[in-house]
Amino acid sequence: MFAASGLSEHNSRNYHYYLVQKISGVTEKEKNNALGELRFLKAWSQFQLVQFFGPIPLYTYSIAEGNSSELPRSSIKEVYEHIIETLKEAENLLVPRTDESYKKGHVCRATAKALLAKVYATIGDRKSVV
């Protein structure tokens, strides 16, 4: 049950990422921050799933965009590589907590960096943790 809902969350985040990219009428900074939050949440949920279940399917884009709903499981190594890539993207998109546009209670650049450090520590990459 948890796996199914977690994978559904991935698809939802991929689809919302796709939709946010099409939004007009907001600043590029606001759009990028929203995209960064979605990337962070996707990476966080993938991190939870891979710890609980090991290999999981990697949905890199939404089913609505043509992705298959029946993807095979990716290796644990591939999943962690994707999580790291997604968190680095989130880090670049998110505003720092010191930015005037930061909203209390939302993720910020430091949040993505902290989760990235935890991912590196989990996989035993001591050089990248710091």
C-alpha positions in Angstrom: 0.0 0.0 0.0 2.8 2.5 1.0 4.7 1.6 -2.2 1.7 2.2 -4.4 0.9 5.6 -2.8 4.5 6.6 -2.9 4.8 5.8 -6.6 1.5 7.7 -7.2 3.1 10.7 -5.4 6.1 10.6 -7.9 3.7 10.7 -10.8 1.8 13.6 -9.2 5.0 15.6 -8.6 6.2 14.9 -12.2 2.9 16.1 -13.6 2.8 19.2 -11.4 6.4 20.0 -12.4 5.2 19.8 -16.0 2.3 22.1 -15.3 4.3 24.7 -13.3 6.7 25.0 -16.2 3.8 26.2 -18.3 2.5 28.8 -15.8 2.7 32.4 -16.9 2.1 35.6 -14.9 4.6 34.8 -12.1 8.2 35.8 -11.8 10.9 33.3 -12.9 12.2 33.2 -9.3 8.7 32.1 -8.0 8.4 29.5 -10.7 11.9 28.2 -10.1 11.3 28.0 -6.4 8.0 26.0 -6.9 9.9 23.7 -9.3 12.6 23.3 -6.7 10.1 22.4 -4.0 8.5 19.7 -6.3 12.0 18.3 -7.1 12.8 18.2 -3.4 9.6 16.4 -2.5 10.1 13.9 -5.3 13.6 13.1 -4.1 12.5 12.9 -0.5 9.8 10.4 -1.3 12.1 8.4 -3.5 14.6 8.3 -0.7 11.9 7.0 1.7 10.8 4.3 -0.8 14.2 3.0 -1.7 15.1 2.7 2.0 11.9 0.7 2.7 11.6 -1.4 -0.5 15.0 -1.3 -2.3 14.7 -1.2 -6.1 11.7 0.9 -7.2 10.5 2.1 -10.6 11.9 5.5 -11.6 9.3 7.8 -13.0 11.3 10.6 -14.6 8.3 12.3 -16.2 4.5 11.9 -15.6 2.2 9.3 -17.0 0.1 12.1 -18.5 3.2 13.0 -20.6 3.4 9.5 -21.9 5.4 7.6 -19.3 4.4 4.0 -18.8 2.6 3.1 -15.6 4.2 -0.3 -15.7 7.9 0.5 -15.4 10.3 -2.2 -14.1 12.2 -1.6 -10.9 15.5 0.3 -11.3 18.6 -0.8 -9.3 19.2 0.7 -6.0 22.3 2.4 -7.4 20.3 4.0 -10.2 17.6 5.2 -7.8 20.2 6.9 -5.5 21.9 8.4 -8.6 18.5 9.8 -9.6 17.8 11.1 -6.1 21.2 12.9 -6.0 20.6 14.4 -9.5 17.1 15.6 -8.4 18.3 17.1 -5.2 21.1 19.0 -7.0 18.5 20.4 -9.4 16.3 21.3 -6.4 19.2 23.0 -4.7 19.8 25.2 -7.8 16.1 26.1 -8.1 15.2 26.8 -4.5 15.7 30.2 -2.8 17.9 30.5 0.3 16.1 30.9 3.6 17.6 34.4 3.9 15.9 35.5 0.6 13.0 38.0 1.1 10.7 35.8 -1.0 11.2 32.7 1.3 8.0 31.6 2.9 8.3 30.1 6.4 7.4 26.5 6.5 8.6 25.8 2.9 11.7 24.0 1.9 14.7 26.2 1.0 18.1 25.6 -0.5 19.6 24.5 2.8 16.8 21.8 3.1 17.9 20.3 -0.2 21.6 20.4 0.8 20.8 18.7 4.2 18.8 15.9 2.5 21.6 15.5 -0.1 24.1 15.1 2.7 21.9 12.5 4.3 21.6 10.6 1.0 25.4 10.7 0.6 25.8 9.5 4.2 23.3 6.7 3.6 25.2 5.4 0.6 28.5 5.7 2.3 30.0 8.6 0.2 32.0 10.3 2.9 33.7 12.7 0.5 30.5 14.2 -0.6 28.7 14.5 2.8 30.6 17.7 3.8 
